[in-house]
Amino acid sequence: MGRIRRSFTKEFKMEAVRLLTEGGCSVAQVARDLGIRDTILGRWKQELAQSPAGVFPGNGQRRSDEEELRQLRRENARLRMERDILKNCSAVEAHHLW
Protein backbone atom coordinates (compact mmCIF):
# COMPACT_ATOMS: atom_id res chain seq x y z
CA MET A 1 0.00 0.00 0.00
CA GLY A 2 1.43 3.39 -1.02
CA ARG A 3 2.08 6.31 1.20
CA ILE A 4 -0.22 9.30 1.05
CA ARG A 5 1.67 12.37 -0.07
CA ARG A 6 1.00 15.29 2.22
CA SER A 7 0.80 18.81 0.91
CA PHE A 8 1.58 21.97 2.81
CA THR A 9 0.40 25.51 2.23
CA LYS A 10 2.76 28.29 1.29
CA GLU A 11 2.07 29.90 4.66
CA PHE A 12 3.02 26.72 6.53
CA LYS A 13 6.28 26.46 4.60
CA MET A 14 7.11 30.12 5.18
CA GLU A 15 6.38 29.82 8.90
CA ALA A 16 8.47 26.63 9.16
CA VAL A 17 11.46 28.36 7.57
CA ARG A 18 10.94 31.41 9.80
CA LEU A 19 10.95 29.19 12.90
CA LEU A 20 14.16 27.61 11.66
CA THR A 21 15.99 30.85 10.90
CA GLU A 22 14.73 32.95 13.80
CA GLY A 23 14.20 30.31 16.46
CA GLY A 24 17.80 29.25 16.86
CA CYS A 25 16.88 25.55 16.76
CA SER A 26 18.38 22.92 14.51
CA VAL A 27 16.70 21.74 11.31
CA ALA A 28 16.11 18.35 12.93
CA GLN A 29 14.43 19.89 15.99
CA VAL A 30 12.10 22.20 14.03
CA ALA A 31 11.21 19.38 11.63
CA ARG A 32 10.46 17.03 14.51
CA ASP A 33 8.30 19.67 16.21
CA LEU A 34 6.32 20.20 13.01
CA GLY A 35 6.05 16.51 12.16
CA ILE A 36 7.93 16.74 8.86
CA ARG A 37 11.22 15.35 7.58
CA ASP A 38 14.31 17.45 8.09
CA THR A 39 15.22 17.06 4.40
CA ILE A 40 11.95 18.70 3.40
CA LEU A 41 12.53 21.62 5.76
CA GLY A 42 16.08 22.02 4.47
CA ARG A 43 14.81 22.09 0.89
CA TRP A 44 12.20 24.72 1.76
CA LYS A 45 14.89 26.87 3.37
CA GLN A 46 17.11 26.52 0.29
CA GLU A 47 14.25 27.32 -2.12
CA LEU A 48 13.35 30.43 -0.13
CA ALA A 49 16.97 31.60 -0.10
CA GLN A 50 17.35 31.11 -3.87
CA SER A 51 14.12 32.75 -4.99
CA PRO A 52 12.17 34.59 -2.29
CA ALA A 53 9.70 36.20 -4.70
CA GLY A 54 8.45 33.15 -6.60
CA VAL A 55 8.91 30.48 -3.97
CA PHE A 56 6.25 27.83 -3.23
CA PRO A 57 3.82 28.58 -6.10
CA GLY A 58 1.59 25.63 -5.11
CA ASN A 59 -1.04 23.52 -6.88
CA GLY A 60 1.45 21.92 -9.25
CA GLN A 61 2.50 25.27 -10.67
CA ARG A 62 6.14 25.73 -11.48
CA ARG A 63 8.29 28.72 -10.84
CA SER A 64 8.85 30.75 -14.00
CA ASP A 65 12.49 29.65 -14.33
CA GLU A 66 11.49 25.98 -14.01
CA GLU A 67 8.78 26.44 -16.63
CA GLU A 68 11.21 28.15 -18.99
CA LEU A 69 13.76 25.36 -18.51
CA ARG A 70 11.08 22.73 -19.20
CA GLN A 71 10.06 24.50 -22.43
CA LEU A 72 13.67 24.89 -23.56
CA ARG A 73 14.37 21.20 -22.95
CA ARG A 74 11.29 20.24 -24.94
CA GLU A 75 12.31 22.55 -27.79
CA ASN A 76 15.86 21.19 -27.68
CA ALA A 77 14.57 17.62 -28.00
CA ARG A 78 12.35 18.61 -30.95
CA LEU A 79 15.25 20.36 -32.70
CA ARG A 80 17.50 17.33 -32.21
CA MET A 81 14.85 15.09 -33.70
CA GLU A 82 14.46 17.41 -36.71
CA ARG A 83 18.24 17.53 -37.14
CA ASP A 84 18.48 13.74 -37.07
CA ILE A 85 15.69 13.42 -39.63
CA LEU A 86 17.42 15.88 -41.95
CA LYS A 87 20.74 14.13 -41.45
CA ASN A 88 19.18 10.78 -42.38
CA CYS A 89 17.46 12.28 -45.44
CA SER A 90 20.71 13.76 -46.73
CA ALA A 91 22.51 10.45 -46.19
CA VAL A 92 19.84 8.63 -48.20
CA GLU A 93 20.02 11.20 -51.00
CA ALA A 94 23.81 11.02 -51.09
CA HIS A 95 23.60 7.21 -51.31
CA HIS A 96 21.16 7.38 -54.24
CA LEU A 97 23.43 9.76 -56.13
CA TRP A 98 26.22 7.20 -56.23
N, CA and C atoms as a LAMMPS dump frame, in Angstrom:
ITEM: TIMESTEP
0
ITEM: NUMBER OF ATOMS
294
ITEM: BOX BOUNDS ff ff ff
-5.0000000000000000e+02 5.0000000000000000e+02
-5.0000000000000000e+02 5.0000000000000000e+02
-5.0000000000000000e+02 5.0000000000000000e+02
ITEM: ATOMS id mol type element x y z
1 1 1 N 0.841 -1.166 0
2 1 2 C 0 0 0
3 1 3 C 0.895 1.241 0
4 2 1 N 0.606 2.188 -0.875
5 2 2 C 1.433 3.388 -1.022
6 2 3 C 1.198 4.396 0.085
7 3 1 N 2.179 5.247 0.213
8 3 2 C 2.076 6.312 1.203
9 3 3 C 1.264 7.465 0.627
10 4 1 N 0.544 8.13 1.473
11 4 2 C -0.216 9.299 1.053
12 4 3 C 0.723 10.501 1.101
13 5 1 N 0.791 11.203 0.003
14 5 2 C 1.665 12.371 -0.068
15 5 3 C 0.956 13.564 0.563
16 6 1 N 1.59 14.128 1.556
17 6 2 C 1.003 15.288 2.222
18 6 3 C 1.372 16.546 1.46
19 7 1 N 0.494 17.517 1.519
20 7 2 C 0.805 18.808 0.905
21 7 3 C 0.7 19.878 1.99
22 8 1 N 1.514 20.903 1.819
23 8 2 C 1.576 21.967 2.805
24 8 3 C 1.328 23.299 2.108
25 9 1 N 0.681 24.197 2.8
26 9 2 C 0.404 25.514 2.232
27 9 3 C 1.678 26.347 2.191
28 10 1 N 1.636 27.366 1.374
29 10 2 C 2.758 28.294 1.293
30 10 3 C 3.007 28.926 2.654
31 11 1 N 1.942 29.264 3.355
32 11 2 C 2.069 29.898 4.658
33 11 3 C 2.753 28.976 5.662
34 12 1 N 2.398 27.687 5.63
35 12 2 C 3.017 26.723 6.529
36 12 3 C 4.519 26.633 6.257
37 13 1 N 4.875 26.563 4.981
38 13 2 C 6.285 26.461 4.604
39 13 3 C 7.059 27.706 5.035
40 14 1 N 6.453 28.866 4.797
41 14 2 C 7.113 30.125 5.176
42 14 3 C 7.311 30.189 6.697
43 15 1 N 6.297 29.794 7.44
44 15 2 C 6.384 29.821 8.901
45 15 3 C 7.416 28.81 9.397
46 16 1 N 7.487 27.65 8.776
47 16 2 C 8.469 26.635 9.164
48 16 3 C 9.886 27.157 8.962
49 17 1 N 10.132 27.807 7.838
50 17 2 C 11.459 28.363 7.573
51 17 3 C 11.756 29.508 8.536
52 18 1 N 10.745 30.315 8.845
53 18 2 C 10.938 31.409 9.797
54 18 3 C 11.309 30.863 11.17
55 19 1 N 10.619 29.81 11.606
56 19 2 C 10.949 29.186 12.898
57 19 3 C 12.39 28.677 12.894
58 20 1 N 12.804 28.143 11.771
59 20 2 C 14.161 27.613 11.663
60 20 3 C 15.205 28.725 11.742
61 21 1 N 14.972 29.789 10.98
62 21 2 C 15.986 30.849 10.904
63 21 3 C 15.979 31.764 12.123
64 22 1 N 14.811 32.018 12.68
65 22 2 C 14.73 32.954 13.804
66 22 3 C 14.706 32.264 15.16
67 23 1 N 14.361 31.004 15.184
68 23 2 C 14.2 30.306 16.463
69 23 3 C 15.488 29.83 17.094
70 24 1 N 16.533 29.708 16.307
71 24 2 C 17.8 29.248 16.856
72 24 3 C 17.862 27.749 17.095
73 25 1 N 16.883 27.009 16.608
74 25 2 C 16.88 25.552 16.761
75 25 3 C 17.474 24.913 15.512
76 26 1 N 17.818 23.648 15.639
77 26 2 C 18.375 22.918 14.507
78 26 3 C 17.258 22.533 13.53
79 27 1 N 17.662 22.191 12.328
80 27 2 C 16.703 21.741 11.312
81 27 3 C 15.963 20.51 11.834
82 28 1 N 16.722 19.582 12.423
83 28 2 C 16.113 18.349 12.928
84 28 3 C 15.06 18.641 14.007
85 29 1 N 15.359 19.579 14.898
86 29 2 C 14.43 19.893 15.985
87 29 3 C 13.148 20.537 15.462
88 30 1 N 13.284 21.53 14.591
89 30 2 C 12.101 22.198 14.035
90 30 3 C 11.265 21.205 13.231
91 31 1 N 11.926 20.375 12.433
92 31 2 C 11.209 19.384 11.632
93 31 3 C 10.458 18.41 12.532
94 32 1 N 11.106 17.955 13.578
95 32 2 C 10.462 17.03 14.513
96 32 3 C 9.255 17.69 15.173
97 33 1 N 9.403 18.945 15.57
98 33 2 C 8.3 19.673 16.21
99 33 3 C 7.108 19.834 15.267
100 34 1 N 7.387 19.997 13.987
101 34 2 C 6.316 20.202 13.005
102 34 3 C 5.795 18.896 12.402
103 35 1 N 6.483 17.802 12.679
104 35 2 C 6.047 16.51 12.157
105 35 3 C 6.379 16.315 10.679
106 36 1 N 7.497 16.899 10.248
107 36 2 C 7.928 16.744 8.858
108 36 3 C 9.372 16.237 8.855
109 37 1 N 9.83 15.815 7.703
110 37 2 C 11.215 15.349 7.581
111 37 3 C 12.158 16.547 7.521
112 38 1 N 13.34 16.357 8.088
113 38 2 C 14.314 17.449 8.086
114 38 3 C 14.803 17.78 6.678
115 39 1 N 14.807 16.79 5.782
116 39 2 C 15.225 17.062 4.401
117 39 3 C 14.243 17.99 3.697
118 40 1 N 12.967 17.835 4.001
119 40 2 C 11.948 18.703 3.402
120 40 3 C 12.142 20.137 3.893
121 41 1 N 12.337 20.291 5.192
122 41 2 C 12.532 21.624 5.761
123 41 3 C 13.792 22.271 5.2
124 42 1 N 14.846 21.496 5.058
125 42 2 C 16.077 22.023 4.475
126 42 3 C 15.885 22.475 3.04
127 43 1 N 15.091 21.706 2.277
128 43 2 C 14.811 22.085 0.889
129 43 3 C 13.988 23.364 0.831
130 44 1 N 13.006 23.497 1.717
131 44 2 C 12.205 24.723 1.758
132 44 3 C 13.075 25.927 2.059
133 45 1 N 13.994 25.773 3.005
134 45 2 C 14.89 26.873 3.368
135 45 3 C 15.752 27.262 2.169
136 46 1 N 16.268 26.269 1.462
137 46 2 C 17.114 26.524 0.293
138 46 3 C 16.315 27.2 -0.818
139 47 1 N 15.093 26.722 -1.08
140 47 2 C 14.255 27.321 -2.119
141 47 3 C 13.94 28.779 -1.794
142 48 1 N 13.658 29.058 -0.54
143 48 2 C 13.348 30.431 -0.132
144 48 3 C 14.571 31.331 -0.291
145 49 1 N 15.748 30.812 0.019
146 49 2 C 16.974 31.601 -0.102
147 49 3 C 17.299 31.892 -1.571
148 50 1 N 17.015 30.937 -2.455
149 50 2 C 17.35 31.107 -3.869
150 50 3 C 16.395 32.044 -4.591
151 51 1 N 15.114 31.964 -4.255
152 51 2 C 14.12 32.749 -4.986
153 51 3 C 12.992 33.175 -4.056
154 52 1 N 13.2 34.206 -3.255
155 52 2 C 12.171 34.594 -2.291
156 52 3 C 10.862 35.066 -2.918
157 53 1 N 10.917 35.64 -4.101
158 53 2 C 9.699 36.197 -4.704
159 53 3 C 8.77 35.109 -5.238
160 54 1 N 9.302 34.146 -5.952
161 54 2 C 8.448 33.155 -6.602
162 54 3 C 8.459 31.801 -5.936
163 55 1 N 8.78 31.757 -4.65
164 55 2 C 8.907 30.48 -3.965
165 55 3 C 7.546 29.903 -3.605
166 56 1 N 7.45 28.588 -3.618
167 56 2 C 6.253 27.834 -3.234
168 56 3 C 4.999 28.264 -4.005
169 57 1 N 4.988 28.143 -5.336
170 57 2 C 3.816 28.58 -6.096
171 57 3 C 2.575 27.743 -5.818
172 58 1 N 2.722 26.466 -5.498
173 58 2 C 1.592 25.63 -5.108
174 58 3 C 0.761 25.099 -6.259
175 59 1 N -0.097 24.141 -5.948
176 59 2 C -1.041 23.522 -6.875
177 59 3 C -0.401 23.043 -8.17
178 60 1 N 0.789 22.467 -8.073
179 60 2 C 1.446 21.918 -9.25
180 60 3 C 2.003 22.956 -10.196
181 61 1 N 1.959 24.216 -9.819
182 61 2 C 2.503 25.27 -10.675
183 61 3 C 3.999 25.342 -10.477
184 62 1 N 4.688 25.622 -11.542
185 62 2 C 6.138 25.725 -11.479
186 62 3 C 6.543 27.182 -11.39
187 63 1 N 7.732 27.379 -10.817
188 63 2 C 8.291 28.724 -10.845
189 63 3 C 8.608 29.057 -12.289
190 64 1 N 8.668 30.328 -12.607
191 64 2 C 8.849 30.746 -14.001
192 64 3 C 10.15 30.215 -14.583
193 65 1 N 11.232 30.157 -13.791
194 65 2 C 12.487 29.646 -14.325
195 65 3 C 12.411 28.142 -14.587
196 66 1 N 11.679 27.404 -13.761
197 66 2 C 11.492 25.981 -14.006
198 66 3 C 10.66 25.755 -15.263
199 67 1 N 9.635 26.562 -15.438
200 67 2 C 8.783 26.435 -16.629
201 67 3 C 9.58 26.754 -17.887
202 68 1 N 10.395 27.792 -17.838
203 68 2 C 11.211 28.145 -18.994
204 68 3 C 12.199 27.028 -19.318
205 69 1 N 12.816 26.459 -18.297
206 69 2 C 13.758 25.363 -18.508
207 69 3 C 13.051 24.159 -19.125
208 70 1 N 11.858 23.838 -18.652
209 70 2 C 11.076 22.725 -19.198
210 70 3 C 10.78 22.959 -20.677
211 71 1 N 10.364 24.183 -21.035
212 71 2 C 10.059 24.498 -22.429
213 71 3 C 11.307 24.432 -23.303
214 72 1 N 12.428 24.923 -22.789
215 72 2 C 13.67 24.889 -23.56
216 72 3 C 14.148 23.457 -23.784
217 73 1 N 13.995 22.615 -22.787
218 73 2 C 14.369 21.204 -22.95
219 73 3 C 13.489 20.519 -23.986
220 74 1 N 12.207 20.823 -23.957
221 74 2 C 11.294 20.235 -24.938
222 74 3 C 11.641 20.717 -26.344
223 75 1 N 11.927 22.007 -26.49
224 75 2 C 12.305 22.546 -27.79
225 75 3 C 13.63 21.943 -28.26
226 76 1 N 14.567 21.784 -27.35
227 76 2 C 15.855 21.191 -27.682
228 76 3 C 15.678 19.762 -28.196
229 77 1 N 14.826 18.99 -27.554
230 77 2 C 14.567 17.617 -28.001
231 77 3 C 13.934 17.613 -29.39
232 78 1 N 13.002 18.532 -29.632
233 78 2 C 12.353 18.614 -30.949
234 78 3 C 13.373 18.982 -32.024
235 79 1 N 14.24 19.941 -31.733
236 79 2 C 15.249 20.359 -32.701
237 79 3 C 16.25 19.243 -32.988
238 80 1 N 16.603 18.476 -31.983
239 80 2 C 17.502 17.328 -32.207
240 80 3 C 16.849 16.298 -33.11
241 81 1 N 15.575 16.052 -32.877
242 81 2 C 14.853 15.095 -33.705
243 81 3 C 14.801 15.582 -35.155
244 82 1 N 14.501 16.853 -35.355
245 82 2 C 14.461 17.411 -36.71
246 82 3 C 15.84 17.319 -37.366
247 83 1 N 16.879 17.615 -36.607
248 83 2 C 18.244 17.53 -37.139
249 83 3 C 18.56 16.106 -37.581
250 84 1 N 18.202 15.136 -36.74
251 84 2 C 18.479 13.741 -37.069
252 84 3 C 17.717 13.293 -38.307
253 85 1 N 16.479 13.752 -38.435
254 85 2 C 15.692 13.416 -39.626
255 85 3 C 16.353 13.987 -40.871
256 86 1 N 16.755 15.254 -40.802
257 86 2 C 17.419 15.877 -41.955
258 86 3 C 18.746 15.202 -42.268
259 87 1 N 19.467 14.81 -41.246
260 87 2 C 20.743 14.128 -41.449
261 87 3 C 20.515 12.794 -42.164
262 88 1 N 19.49 12.065 -41.743
263 88 2 C 19.18 10.784 -42.378
264 88 3 C 18.728 10.974 -43.819
265 89 1 N 17.931 12.003 -44.079
266 89 2 C 17.464 12.276 -45.438
267 89 3 C 18.638 12.604 -46.352
268 90 1 N 19.583 13.415 -45.873
269 90 2 C 20.713 13.762 -46.734
270 90 3 C 21.615 12.553 -46.957
271 91 1 N 21.71 11.663 -45.993
272 91 2 C 22.513 10.453 -46.188
273 91 3 C 21.864 9.55 -47.225
274 92 1 N 20.548 9.453 -47.215
275 92 2 C 19.835 8.63 -48.197
276 92 3 C 19.995 9.238 -49.589
277 93 1 N 19.854 10.547 -49.703
278 93 2 C 20.024 11.202 -51.002
279 93 3 C 21.43 11.023 -51.533
280 94 1 N 22.417 11.174 -50.674
281 94 2 C 23.806 11.015 -51.089
282 94 3 C 24.054 9.58 -51.56
283 95 1 N 23.433 8.612 -50.917
284 95 2 C 23.598 7.213 -51.306
285 95 3 C 22.985 6.953 -52.664
286 96 1 N 21.838 7.582 -52.954
287 96 2 C 21.165 7.384 -54.239
288 96 3 C 21.916 8.061 -55.381
289 97 1 N 22.684 9.083 -55.083
290 97 2 C 23.433 9.76 -56.131
291 97 3 C 24.591 8.933 -56.616
292 98 1 N 25.077 8.024 -55.817
293 98 2 C 26.223 7.197 -56.233
294 98 3 C 25.711 6.062 -57.008
